[in-house]
Amino acid sequence: MSVFVTVGTTSFETLIETVTSKLIVQTLRTLGYKNLTVQYGRGIYEVEEVSCSQFSVTGYRYKSSILDDIENADLVISHAGAGSCLEVLEARKPLIVVVNEKLMNNHQFELAKQFHQDGHLLYCTCSTLASTLKDMDLSSLKPLPPPKTSQCVLHIKEHFGLS
C-alpha cells in the first residue's frame, strides 16, 4: 500500500518534516503502508530517499503532472490548496488535508473544514497527523459528487438571454 504526499507549488516545510519523521513513518508502517512518495514543492527541505524491505521513501520537487502518483496511492496527504484537494477528490482517493497552522483564518482552512463536514476528507494539523492516521476510518469518506454543469450552463444562458 502506498501513501502520496503533496504540497503543490507551495512550501510547507513543517508538513514535509512531519510526514518523513520517525513517528509518522512508523505509524504508516503499522497501518500496513509500504511506500511513501513526497512531492515537496519549492521548500528548502528535501526528502532523502530510503529503501528497505519493509518501507521506502521517495521524493521529488515537481512533475508536470502528479495525477499518476495520486492514482497509484491508497492514501493521499495534502496541503489545503483548492487545486490539490479537488484533484485528489476527483480521482476518488482517500484524502487527509493538513492545514498549515501558520495560515489559519484563511480560505484553505475553511475549504478543508467544509469538505470534512460534507464527509469527503479528513483534516488535521501537523501536530495531530499521527493521531488522525491512527484513528482514521477511510471507509466513512464519501466520494465527491460530479459537478452540476447543466445547471451552470442554464444559468449562463439565462444571464445572457439565450434560453
N, C-alpha and C positions, 0 to 999 in steps of 0.2 A: 504494500500500500504506500501511496506517495502523498506528500504534502507540498504544495506550491505556495510561496510567499511572494507578494508583490507590493512595492511602494510606488509603482507607476514612474512618472518622470520626476518625482519629488525626492527629497532627502528626509528620511525618518530613521536617524541613527539608532534611537532607542529601540525601535521595533526590530531592526536588524540584529542588534546586540542581544535582545531578548530571545528571539527565535533561535539563535545559534548558541544560546547559553546551555550549560550543562543540565540545568533544571528542565528546560523545555525539551531538549533532545532526549533526555531520559524519560520524560512524560510521554513523548511521541512514541518512543520505543516500547514503553509499557502498553500503550494503546494498540500496538501492532504495526505501526508505520515503519517502513524500511528506508525510505528516501525522502530527503528534504532538498528542494530546489528553491533558491532565493534569488529574486530579481531585486537588486539593491539600489538601483537608480543612481542619482548624482551625489549621493553621500560620500563621505571620506572613508567610511568603514567598508572594507572589502571582505567578502566571505572566503574563508580558507576552505579549500576542498579537502574532504576527509572521506575515506572509504575503508570500511572493514566489512567483515562477513555479516554483521548484524545491522549496520546502518551506514548510509552515505549522505554526504552533504556536498552540494554543488551550488555555484552561484555565478551570476553574470550581472553586468551593469544594465545593458539594454539589448533588445532584439527588435526587429521591425514589427514583429507580432508575438504576443505571448499566448495566443489562443491555443497552440499545441500544448503548452505547459498547463494551461487551465484544463483542457480536455483530458489530459493524461493524469490529472490529480484526483485523488479521492477526497481531498480536503484542501480548500484554499484559505489562506490567511492573508488579509489585505489591509492596506491603509483605508481610510474612509472616503477616498476620492470617488465622485459620482461615476466617472467613466469605468474605473476598475470594478466597482460594485456591480454596475449594470452588465458589464461583460461577463462576469462570473455567474451572476444570476440568470442571464440569458442562456448560458451554457448548462444551466441546471446542476451546478456543482454546489455542495455544501460550503458555506462561507462563514468565516469568523472575521468580523471587521474590528480592527484595533484602532481606537480613537486616539489621536495624538493629544495628550493632556495639555500640552503647551498651546494648543489651538482651540481649547474649549470655548463654548459660546459662539460657535460658527456653524455654517451650514453642514459641514461634514458630520458633526455630532448629531445634528437634527436628522440628517439623512439616515444615519446608522440606527438611530432610535426609532424612526418611523418604520423602516424595513423590518426591524426586530419586532415592533408591536404588531406588524402585519404577518409575522411568522416566517419571514423569508430568510433571516440570517440571525446569527448570534453576534453580539458585540461586547467589547471589553476594553480595558486599557492594558498597557504593557505590564503593569503591576498585578493585574488579575488574569493574565492569559493562562497561566498554569492551572489555576482553579477552573477556569472556563473550559479548558481542554478536558480536565478530569471529570467535570460534571456534565459535559455536553451530551445531548440526545439528538443526533443528526436526523433521526427518523421523524422527529417532530417538525422539521422545516418544510414549508410549503413552497412549491415552485412559483416563480413569478408568472402571473398571468400574461398572455400575449397582449401586445398593445392594441388599443381600440382605434385603429387607423381609420375605420369607416366613419366613426363619429367625428374625427378630426377633419376628414375630407368634407363632410356635411357642413361643419361649422365654417370652414373656409369658403365653401360655395355660398352659404347664406350671407357671410360677411361681404362678399363681392357681388352679391345679387346674381349668382349663377345657377341657383336651384330652380 
